[in-house]
Amino acid sequence: MKILIKGGHIVNEGRVTDGNIVIEDGNIIEISKQQPEASFDETIDASGCYVLPGVIDDHVHFREPGLTEKADIDTESRAAAAGGVTSYFDMPNCNPQTTTLEALKEKQALAREKSHVNYAFFYGATNDNIDTFSQLDATTIPGIKLFMGSSTGNMLVDRQEVLERIFKSCKLPLMVHCEDTDIINRNMASAKEAWGEDPPVSLHAMIRSEEACLESTRKAVALANKYGTRLHVAHISTAEELELFSVCRDFIATKVTAEACVGHLFFTQLDHERLGTRIKVNPAIKTPVDQFMLREALTDGRISVVATDHAPHLLSQKEGGCAKAASGMPMIQFSLVTMLELVDEGVLTIQRLVELMCHNPARLFGVQQRGFLRTGYRADITIVRPKSPWTVTSDCILSKCGWSPMEGHQYQWRVERTLCNGQTVYAKGQVSADVLGEAITFSHT
C-alpha cells in the first residue's frame, strides 16, 4: 500500500519544512518539498498541521500482567495511539515482576497479541538476579530498570554491595528510580506523629522530599561514574538534582542522562489543593521553583528525554492521603498536547519538543529505524493541528482506569492522526482495533 501525506509542516532534526511524505509497505520511502505525481492508495491532507515522528515514551506502567483491574496492554496502547505515542517502554513492576527471562518472554508474547502501537519492556533488577543480565537478548530490550527508592511494586534495591554489583555488571542502559527510602521513612514517621496515620496529601512533597531525591540521585551518578555505567535517571523532580547533569549533546559520549516527566513539568505541589491525590506520584511533584528549573533544563540540554511515567490506578485506590492513596496517574493520552501547550507558552520550541520526545529516546536507547522522519525508517508518524480547541471529558478517556488529572482542561492542539508502521491506528477520535504494533529492536553501542 502506497500512502501520501501532503502539505504538512514537517518537524524533524531541528527544522520545520513544508513538504510531503510517501509511505510504502510501512516504511518512509520519500520526503520531498514537491508533491509527487505518482498515484497513491491513500492521500492524507495535512494542510495546516504539523507532521512529527511518532512519540517514543520511555517510561510507562501498563500494569499487565497481574494488575489488570487498573490497566492493560490493549487499553493503554489505545490511549497511547490517541495521544500520538507510537512506541513505549514498559516497566517491570507488574505481577509477576519482569525479573526473570520467562516473565520477560511472556510479557512480549502478550504485547504481540494486544498492543496497538510498538512495544518494548525493561528487565527489572533485584537483589538476586544480576547473573541473568548476561543471558538477555539485548536487541529486544531498552535496558535494565532499578528501583533505588521504594515505589509501587516493592522492587527496592538499596544495599550498597548489590548496587555496586549492578552498576559494575550492567552493560545495557540502566534506568533508575532515585529516592532514598530511609529519608522517606523518617519523614513519614514525623508526619504521622503530627498528623495521624494518613497525613494529608499536601505533605507528600515534604515526605518524599528534595533531600530524598538528591541523596539517591547523587549516589547513582557516583556509581555510574565509578563503573562507566550508562545511567538514565528517571523522573527528575528537583532543581538540585539538575546540577548533577551536564549539558547533553553527544549521546555516544554521554554516560549519564536525565528524564523529566510531563506531570512534574505541568503541575506543582500547590495543585494538590485542587486535584488532591489525582496528582500524587513518586517522586512527588514539588515546588513552582522546581518546576521552573525543570522547564529551563528542557532547553539547555540537562534534560534529555520527556516521558510520562504513565501509571494508572482506579480512583478507589487513590482515596486517602500520603500513606493510603496509591501513587501514580495516567498521562499518556495527553502528554504530547500538554507539551505542545508549553511550546505555545514559549517554554521550548516544537523542534526541541521533537528532540526530547522522539529523537532522543531513540538515540539514547539505540532504537532501530524509529524516532526520526527519514527514508528507510518505519513510518511512525503523528499529525497534530494547532488552534483546534477541545476539552478533556470523561467520555474521551481511553485508559482503563477511566479518569485523568486533565479532565476539564481545554487544549488548543489536537492529535489528528497517528500512523504506526504506516497504518493509521488513530484518526477522527477513533482507534483502529485491528492495527497492532511491532516489537522494537535495539542496537546498544
GIVENFEN-V530798 format. One record per residue. RES is the residue in one small letter. SS is DSSP state (A for helix, B for strand, O for the rest). D_LAST is the distance of its C-alpha to the last C-alpha in whole Angstrom. Layout:
RES_SS_D_LAST / RES_SS_D_LAST
This chain:
m_O_34 / k_B_34 / i_B_34 / l_B_34 / i_B_34 / k_B_36 / g_B_37 / g_B_35 / h_B_33 / i_B_29 / v_B_27 / n_B_24 / e_O_21 / g_O_24 / r_B_27 / v_B_30 / t_B_31 / d_B_34 / g_B_33 / n_B_33 / i_B_30 / v_B_31 / i_B_29 / e_B_30 / d_O_29 / g_O_26 / n_B_24 / i_B_25 / i_B_27 / e_B_28 / i_B_28 / s_B_32 / k_O_34 / q_O_37 / q_O_38 / p_O_37 / e_O_41 / a_O_40 / s_O_41 / f_O_39 / d_O_39 / e_B_38 / t_B_38 / i_B_37 / d_B_39 / a_O_37 / s_O_39 / g_O_39 / c_B_36 / y_B_32 / v_B_30 / l_B_26 / p_B_23 / g_O_23 / v_B_22 / i_B_19 / d_B_21 / d_B_18 / h_B_21 / v_B_24 / h_B_26 / f_O_28 / r_O_30 / e_O_30 / p_O_31 / g_O_34 / l_O_34 / t_O_35 / e_O_38 / k_O_36 / a_O_34 / d_O_32 / i_A_29 / d_A_32 / t_A_34 / e_A_31 / s_A_29 / r_A_32 / a_A_32 / a_A_28 / a_A_30 / a_A_33 / g_O_31 / g_O_28 / v_B_25 / t_B_24 / s_B_21 / y_B_21 / f_B_19 / d_B_22 / m_O_22 / p_O_23 / n_O_27 / c_O_29 / n_O_31 / p_O_30 / q_O_27 / t_O_24 / t_O_23 / t_O_24 / l_A_22 / e_A_26 / a_A_26 / l_A_22 / k_A_23 / e_A_27 / k_A_25 / q_A_23 / a_A_26 / l_A_28 / a_A_26 / r_A_26 / e_A_30 / k_A_30 / s_O_28 / h_O_29 / v_O_25 / n_B_22 / y_B_21 / a_B_18 / f_B_19 / f_O_17 / y_B_18 / g_B_21 / a_O_21 / t_O_24 / n_O_26 / d_O_26 / n_O_23 / i_A_21 / d_A_21 / t_A_20 / f_A_16 / s_A_16 / q_A_17 / l_O_15 / d_O_14 / a_O_11 / t_O_11 / t_O_14 / i_O_13 / p_O_12 / g_O_12 / i_B_15 / k_B_18 / l_B_20 / f_B_24 / m_O_25 / g_O_28 / s_O_30 / s_O_30 / t_O_31 / g_O_31 / n_O_31 / m_O_28 / l_B_28 / v_O_26 / d_O_28 / r_O_29 / q_A_27 / e_A_27 / v_A_25 / l_A_23 / e_A_22 / r_A_21 / i_A_19 / f_A_17 / k_A_17 / s_A_16 / c_O_13 / k_O_10 / l_O_9 / p_O_10 / l_B_14 / m_B_16 / v_B_20 / h_B_23 / c_O_25 / e_O_29 / d_O_31 / t_A_33 / d_A_36 / i_A_36 / i_A_36 / n_A_39 / r_A_41 / n_A_41 / m_A_42 / a_A_45 / s_A_46 / a_A_46 / k_A_48 / e_A_50 / a_A_51 / w_A_51 / g_O_51 / e_O_49 / d_O_47 / p_O_47 / p_O_46 / v_A_43 / s_A_44 / l_A_43 / h_A_39 / a_A_38 / m_A_40 / i_A_39 / r_O_35 / s_O_36 / e_A_34 / e_A_34 / a_A_32 / c_A_29 / l_A_29 / e_A_30 / s_A_27 / t_A_24 / r_A_25 / k_A_25 / a_A_21 / v_A_20 / a_A_22 / l_A_20 / a_A_17 / n_A_18 / k_A_19 / y_A_16 / g_O_13 / t_O_12 / r_O_10 / l_B_14 / h_B_15 / v_B_19 / a_O_21 / h_O_24 / i_O_25 / s_O_29 / t_O_30 / a_A_31 / e_A_30 / e_A_27 / l_A_26 / e_O_27 / l_O_24 / f_O_21 / s_O_21 / v_O_21 / c_O_17 / r_O_17 / d_O_13 / f_O_10 / i_O_8 / a_O_11 / t_O_12 / k_O_12 / v_B_15 / t_B_16 / a_B_19 / e_B_20 / a_B_24 / c_B_26 / v_A_28 / g_A_31 / h_A_31 / l_A_31 / f_A_34 / f_O_36 / t_O_37 / q_A_39 / l_A_42 / d_A_42 / h_A_42 / e_A_46 / r_A_46 / l_A_43 / g_A_43 / t_A_41 / r_A_39 / i_A_37 / k_O_37 / v_O_33 / n_O_31 / p_O_30 / a_O_34 / i_O_34 / k_O_35 / t_O_38 / p_A_38 / v_A_37 / d_A_34 / q_A_33 / f_A_34 / m_A_32 / l_A_29 / r_A_30 / e_A_30 / a_A_26 / l_A_25 / t_A_26 / d_A_25 / g_O_21 / r_O_22 / i_O_21 / s_O_18 / v_B_19 / v_B_22 / a_B_23 / t_O_26 / d_O_26 / h_B_28 / a_B_30 / p_O_33 / h_O_36 / l_O_40 / l_A_42 / s_A_44 / q_A_41 / k_A_41 / e_O_45 / g_O_46 / g_O_44 / c_O_42 / a_O_42 / k_O_43 / a_O_41 / a_O_38 / s_O_35 / g_O_33 / m_O_34 / p_O_33 / m_O_31 / i_O_29 / q_O_32 / f_O_33 / s_A_29 / l_A_29 / v_A_33 / t_A_33 / m_A_30 / l_A_32 / e_A_35 / l_A_33 / v_A_33 / d_A_36 / e_O_37 / g_O_35 / v_O_33 / l_O_30 / t_O_30 / i_A_29 / q_A_26 / r_A_24 / l_A_25 / v_A_23 / e_A_20 / l_A_20 / m_A_21 / c_A_19 / h_A_17 / n_A_15 / p_A_14 / a_A_13 / r_A_10 / l_A_10 / f_A_9 / g_O_8 / v_B_11 / q_O_12 / q_O_15 / r_O_17 / g_O_17 / f_O_19 / l_O_22 / r_O_21 / t_O_23 / g_O_21 / y_O_19 / r_B_21 / a_O_24 / d_O_23 / i_B_26 / t_B_28 / i_B_32 / v_B_33 / r_B_37 / p_O_38 / k_O_42 / s_O_42 / p_O_43 / w_B_43 / t_B_44 / v_O_42 / t_O_44 / s_A_44 / d_A_44 / c_A_41 / i_O_39 / l_O_37 / s_O_35 / k_O_37 / c_O_38 / g_O_40 / w_O_40 / s_O_38 / p_O_39 / m_O_39 / e_O_42 / g_O_45 / h_O_42 / q_B_43 / y_B_40 / q_O_40 / w_O_37 / r_B_37 / v_B_34 / e_B_36 / r_B_33 / t_B_30 / l_B_29 / c_B_26 / n_O_25 / g_O_28 / q_B_30 / t_B_32 / v_B_32 / y_B_34 / a_B_37 / k_O_40 / g_O_39 / q_B_39 / v_B_36 / s_O_36 / a_O_36 / d_O_35 / v_O_32 / l_O_29 / g_O_25 / e_O_22 / a_B_19 / i_O_16 / t_O_13 / f_B_10 / s_O_6 / h_O_4 / t_O_0
